[in-house]
Amino acid sequence: MRRGYFYLIIIAVIIGVSLYGFMGDEGRAQLRNMIPFRRSAETAAATVRFDGVTVTADVASSAAQQSKGLSGRTSLAADTGMLFVFSQDASTAFWMKDMRFPIDIIWINDDTVVDLDADVPIVTSGSPPLYTPVTPVNYVLEVNAGFAAAHGIAIGSSVAITVDPVRGTP
């Protein structure tokens, strides 16, 4: 009886591995996007450089990661944030659902800050407002409230972004 279960498990593993191999890059990417976003060795990180300050950021590139964003976190360490990466320029709306601390939202197109929502407050009741950029962007950086003002970051500021590849992905 045990031998029968063992063979069934082996067959199931072989079928699973085979299907994963035949999925192609798009299928594997969709499968990875179904896994909840978490900080680990497999999470991409980015370095975002402004004049005189560098931010280390978690990267949110999948729809699931972007939907969760910073919600549920209690704080951010100094000089850290979350970088939202879009495959094409977009005017995506952001909101502060389930946020526990205020932030600055820095809207970036290529290598320039194109808009800035400073000191966005948490919302304790009702529907949170939507925040959108004045022009389409391909990056959004969320940092602690007051960060942009403290470091002289404003519309027109230059930005250099380096995204480290996700470790452990095929």
Secondary structure as UniProt FT lines:
FT   HELIX           2..22
FT   HELIX           24..33
FT   TURN            41..42
FT   STRAND          45..50
FT   TURN            51..52
FT   STRAND          53..60
FT   HELIX           63..68
FT   TURN            69..72
FT   TURN            78..79
FT   STRAND          80..90
FT   TURN            97..98
FT   STRAND          103..109
FT   TURN            110..111
FT   STRAND          112..120
FT   STRAND          137..144
FT   TURN            145..146
FT   HELIX           147..150
FT   TURN            151..152
FT   TURN            155..156
FT   STRAND          160..163
FT   TURN            167..168
//
